[in-house]
Amino acid sequence: MTTTLDAVLEILSWAGFGGAVTFGIALLVLWAADGTWLPADALVDHEPDGTWVRWFDDEGEANSARVDEHTAALLAGRDRADIWYRHGWRGRMRLTRRPPVRRLLVGLSSGFLGVGVVALVASWIVLFVRG
């Protein structure tokens, strides 16, 4: 019985720390690939061909982007919006500073780290109780 518990705790600790490292690396890659996004106050135009968002970037140039259906639904009935645009690119914007998948990767990495820590502590407790 004790060897089975030891094996399960060992597997959970390796899987926990390995998953935390894996999702942490994925989070680092996402951060590096995401680039720099700057805030802007944008005008929202609801036109027959779709919803357009227009703004001035940090260099004073006019930019515009046609948004997808999901973003158009979020902007319905609004004529202004606070957006984030990609520095150095034209026509790239989003409503959040960070990509939504970031929250998922942070949660997965934290969860796996928690499993690894709990399994490691439980392994130590079993080791000292056994004597």
N, C-alpha and C positions, 0 to 999 in steps of 0.2 A: 504494500500500500504506500509506503513511504517513497519508494523509488518511482512509483507512478506520479505522485504529487510533485516530486522533485523534477521529473521530466516535463510535466505540464507547465510548471512555473518557469523552467528554463526556456521552453519553447515560447511561452508568452513574453518573457523578457526580451528574447532575441527578436521576436516578431514586433514587439512594441517599439524597441529602439531602432530597429531596421526600418520600420514604417515611418517613424518620426524623421529619420534622416532622409529617406526617399522623398517624402512630401515636403520637407524643408528645402531640399535641393530643387524640387519642382517650383517651389515658391520663389527661390532665388533666381531661377531661370525666367520665371514670369516677370519678376521685378526688373531684371536686366532688359528683357525684350519689350517691356511696356513703354519705355521711354519717358519723356518729360511731358506732362500735361499742365496747361496753364488755365486759370479761371478767366471767364469772360461773361459779360452781360449780353445776351443775344435777343434778337427779335424773332418771333415765331410767325411765319406766314402760312396760313392754311389756304392752299390753292387747289384747283381742280385736279392737278396732276400729282398731288401729294402735299405733305407738310415739309416746309423748308425752314431751316434755322440759319440766320445770318448774323455775323458778328465781325468786329474789328480785332485783329490780333495785336501782339505786342509791338509790331513794327508799323502799325497803322494801316495795314492792308485789309481790304474787305474780303471776307470768306463766307462761304455758304455750303450747306450740306443738306441733302434730302434725307430725311430720317425714315427708318423702317416703321412698320405698323405698330409694333409694341411701343416705341418711343413716341409715335404720333398719338397713340391713345393716352399716354402719360401727359402729353402737352395739349390735349384737347381743351378748347376754351381759354387758353392762355395766349397772350400776345407777347410776353417776355419770359425769359427763363435764364437761370444761372447755369452755365455749361462749363465744361472743361474741353479744351481743344489741344490737339497734339502739336507741340512746338516744332516748327520746321516743316510741317506738312500742310497741305491745303485740303479742305473738305473733310477733315476728321474731327469728330466731336462726340462727346457722350455726356450724360447727366451726372455721373459720379466721378470722383477723383481717381479712385482705384477700380480695377476691373472686378466684376462681381465674383469671378472664380477665385479671387484672392481669399475671400472669407471662407470658402469651402476648403482651400488648401491649408489655411491657418487652423481651422477646426479639425481637419484630419490629422495634421501634424501634432497638434496638442493632444488629441485623443489617443493617438498611438504612444506618445510620450507618457501620458498618464497610465496606460496599460503597462508599459515597460517599467515604470517606477513602482507601481503597485505590485507587480509580479516580483521585482527584485526585493522589495521590502518584505513581502510574504515569504520569499525564499530564505532571507536572513532570519526571520522569525522562526521558521520551521527548523533551520539549522541550530539555532540557540536553544529552542525548546527540546529538541532531540538530545542535546548535550553532547 
